[in-house]
Every structure is written in structure tokens, then in C-alpha cells.
């Protein structure tokens, strides 16, 4: 009994303030018993004590797949996964690696998104924890950054490399889109995968073990790190688009509005009539056809903005997409053929 108490005490002492807050919040939010909280603390501090390689991923979906890939393999004890949550291509990034920057980013989302406050607080704790873990990477650990051909993950890649500036660790980047097509895997879809989260655990493990082991060159790392430093100091742009293998920055929030309107027009034409449609259906249509990956929260925010502009009418409650329906105004149906 005493040994268990001492083990737990040692584990708690190893937690950072951000990690401790994040775990406590998670336990209270999910009504976890004290035994479960103890297990989480021990797992967090002991599972990767001897991690030789640190994997950095952007989003919980690819993180979950990567952890599943390493489970029941020798990597389970030698690899640690750091998760930077949410879509980093949307919203302000200035000083996001600092508490002040995280708070500014959350305030921006609070003004636009229909998100519960506790959800944003949990997100903030996750961000702070992830950045602290990146800062604490030891010199002897290898680093693998997972990315894809999209704005969120390419933004994350550059941010992380800026934070690693001055660290001598070897850095390997695995682009899941390039890896998928270089390995001639099935299905041979031109635009697949759009995100690393679409790749299953088996393929992620294959990419890690069979892919080229070349590390980032000094020149490439320096260029990407410089771009990341710009992102950390940029207080103007709030949208980033991945096009022609580079990030394009924008301060205009209406970037996707015409695409949303176009999807609504096509739906009316395909249905052969104009009527109120579930907002979730339109948002799904937009996400399914949009080349850029943005996430449903962003599209739903822009849909509400278009409602305020009179582009759409609505019925129901705008507090969440499942509670309301939308219909295009007549002025935007002149080119629709029935």
C-alpha cells in the first residue's frame, strides 16, 4: 500500500501544471472515479519514461490511430505521441505557444463558434500541455512529425519546427499523402488521403517502418522553421490555405462563402425544388466536396454569418447545427435550373 502511495506521489511530482489541470478537468468532466484518475496519472508519467522517439501529430483522430498502431508492438514502450488538437489553419496563431496566445485564440473562437465553455477550456489545456511537452523534449530523443497535404497539418508542421529551433534532435517528417501514393497503395484515389486522420493504423505503422528514413535537411528545416516563426508573430491573418504546395495567408473570413452558396444551389438543382434543408446536411455536402479541410465548426460558423447577411433564411434554433434548417434566398437561385 505504501509503495503504491509513493509511486503515485512520484508520478504527480513529474506532472506539469498544465498536465495536472488537463487530467483533473478530464476526470471531473467524465465523472471518473479516483482509481481511474490515478491510473491516468501513472500511465502518463510512467508509460513513456524511456521513450526514444517522440511523434507529433495534429488532431486526435491520427493520434488515436497511431497509438493503436503501436499497441501490442515493441513501439508501445519506446514511442511517445504528442497531440496538437484542432485545426491550426483557422484562427489566430500569434504567440499560440504561450498562455496569452492560447487565451487570445480561445476568445476568437468564443466569438464565432457554438462551443461549450468547458470544451474550449479543455482544448486550451491540451494545447498548453502539448507545447510544454515539445519544449521538454530531451536532446537524445528522435522526433517524427506526421503531416499531410492540407493546411491544418502543414501549418502545424511549421509551428512545431519553429518551436524546435535551436534543438539538435534529428527530425523526420512523414507526409501521409506522399507516403500513400509512393507506396502505390489502394484505393488509387487522386485526392486520398485528405488528412492523416483518414489513414488506418495498419498503414500508419507501415509508413513508419517501410518509409524512407531520411531526416529533414538543415536547409529545409530552416526554411520551414522561418515560416513557423512568421505564424507565431502574425497578428493579421486568420485563415491559411494549402495550394500549390505552399501556405497562403488571408485575413478575410468570407473565403469559403461562395463555395457554401454553390453547394446549396447544386443541392436545390439535384432535388428539383427549393425547401428548407437540415443545416447539417448542407455542411456535410460542403465538407465532402471542399478541397480544403476546414472542419464542420468553421463551415457552420460561416453558414450562420450568411444567415445574418440574408443569403439564407432559417427556421429553428441557431445554438447548434442539429437544431435548425436553412433555405437559400430567391436572389441566389436565379442560375439554378429545375
Residue pairs with C-beta under 8 A, 6 or more apart in sequence:
7 42
8 38
8 41
8 42
10 45
11 41
11 42
11 44
11 45
11 46
12 20
12 41
14 45
15 23
15 41
15 44
15 45
16 129
16 132
16 136
18 125
18 128
18 129
18 132
19 44
19 129
19 132
21 125
22 122
22 125
22 126
22 128
22 129
23 37
23 40
23 41
23 44
24 37
25 118
25 121
25 122
25 125
26 32
26 40
26 122
27 36
27 37
27 40
29 118
29 122
32 40
47 77
47 80
48 77
48 79
48 80
50 77
50 78
51 77
51 78
51 79
51 80
51 141
52 78
52 79
52 141
52 142
53 78
53 79
53 80
53 141
53 142
53 143
53 144
54 79
54 80
54 82
54 137
54 141
54 142
54 143
54 144
55 66
55 79
55 80
55 81
55 82
55 144
55 145
55 146
56 81
56 82
56 84
56 134
56 143
56 144
56 145
56 146
56 156
56 160
57 63
57 66
57 81
57 82
57 83
57 84
57 146
57 196
58 83
58 84
58 88
58 146
58 147
58 152
58 153
58 156
58 196
59 83
59 84
59 85
59 86
59 87
59 152
59 153
59 195
59 196
59 197
60 83
60 85
61 195
61 196
61 197
62 146
62 176
62 195
62 196
62 197
62 199
62 204
63 81
63 83
65 196
65 197
65 199
65 200
65 201
65 204
66 81
66 146
66 201
66 204
67 81
68 201
69 75
69 201
69 202
69 204
69 205
69 208
70 76
70 79
70 81
70 205
73 205
82 130
82 133
82 134
83 126
83 130
84 127
84 130
84 156
84 159
84 160
85 123
85 126
85 127
85 130
86 123
86 127
86 295
87 152
87 293
87 294
87 295
87 298
88 152
88 155
88 156
88 159
88 240
89 150
89 151
89 152
89 154
89 155
89 239
89 240
89 241
89 242
89 292
89 293
89 294
90 152
90 238
90 239
90 240
90 294
90 295
90 298
91 105
91 108
91 109
91 238
92 101
92 104
92 105
92 108
92 235
92 238
93 101
93 105
93 155
93 159
93 231
93 232
93 234
94 101
94 104
94 232
94 233
94 234
94 235
95 101
95 104
95 232
95 233
96 102
96 105
96 127
96 131
96 159
96 232
97 131
97 159
97 163
97 232
99 128
101 232
102 124
102 127
102 128
103 124
105 127
106 120
106 121
106 123
106 124
108 238
109 115
109 120
110 117
110 120
112 301
113 297
113 300
113 301
114 297
114 300
114 301
114 318
114 319
114 320
114 321
115 297
131 163
134 160
134 163
134 164
135 163
137 143
137 164
137 167
137 169
139 167
139 168
139 169
141 169
142 169
142 170
142 172
143 164
143 169
143 170
143 171
143 172
144 171
144 172
144 173
144 174
144 208
145 156
145 157
145 160
145 161
145 171
145 172
145 173
145 174
146 153
146 173
146 174
146 176
146 196
146 204
147 153
147 154
147 156
147 157
147 173
147 174
147 175
147 176
147 196
148 154
148 175
148 176
148 177
148 193
148 194
148 195
148 196
149 175
149 177
149 178
149 194
149 242
149 245
150 194
150 195
150 242
150 292
150 293
151 240
151 241
151 242
151 247
151 292
151 293
152 195
152 293
153 195
153 196
154 242
154 247
155 231
155 240
155 247
157 173
157 224
157 228
158 224
158 225
158 227
158 228
158 231
158 247
159 228
159 231
159 232
160 228
161 171
161 216
161 221
161 224
161 225
161 228
162 225
162 226
162 227
162 228
162 229
162 231
162 232
163 228
164 171
164 225
165 225
165 229
170 215
171 215
171 216
171 221
172 213
172 214
172 215
172 216
173 216
174 207
174 208
174 211
176 193
176 196
176 199
176 204
176 207
177 193
179 207
179 211
180 192
180 193
180 199
180 203
180 207
182 211
183 206
183 207
183 210
183 211
185 203
191 291
192 198
193 199
194 293
195 293
196 204
199 207
216 224
227 247
234 249
236 251
237 249
237 250
237 251
238 250
238 251
238 253
239 249
239 250
239 251
239 252
239 253
239 255
240 247
240 248
240 249
240 250
241 247
241 248
241 250
241 255
241 292
242 248
242 292
253 302
253 305
254 302
254 305
256 286
256 290
256 292
256 294
256 298
256 299
256 302
257 302
257 305
257 306
257 311
259 286
259 289
259 290
260 282
260 286
260 299
260 302
260 303
260 306
261 306
261 311
261 328
261 332
263 282
263 285
263 286
263 289
264 277
264 282
264 312
264 326
264 328
264 332
265 328
265 332
265 333
265 335
265 336
266 285
267 277
267 281
267 282
267 285
268 274
268 328
268 333
268 336
268 338
269 336
269 337
269 338
272 338
273 338
274 327
274 328
274 333
274 336
275 327
276 314
276 315
276 325
276 326
276 327
277 325
277 326
277 327
278 322
278 325
279 300
279 303
279 314
279 321
279 322
279 324
279 325
279 326
280 321
280 322
282 303
282 326
283 296
283 299
283 300
283 303
283 321
284 296
286 299
287 294
287 295
287 296
287 299
296 321
300 321
303 312
303 321
303 326
304 318
306 312
307 313
307 314
307 318
307 326
310 329
311 328
311 329
311 332
312 326
312 327
312 328
312 329
313 326
313 327
313 329
314 324
314 325
314 326
314 327
315 324
315 325
316 323
316 324
316 325
317 323
317 324
318 324
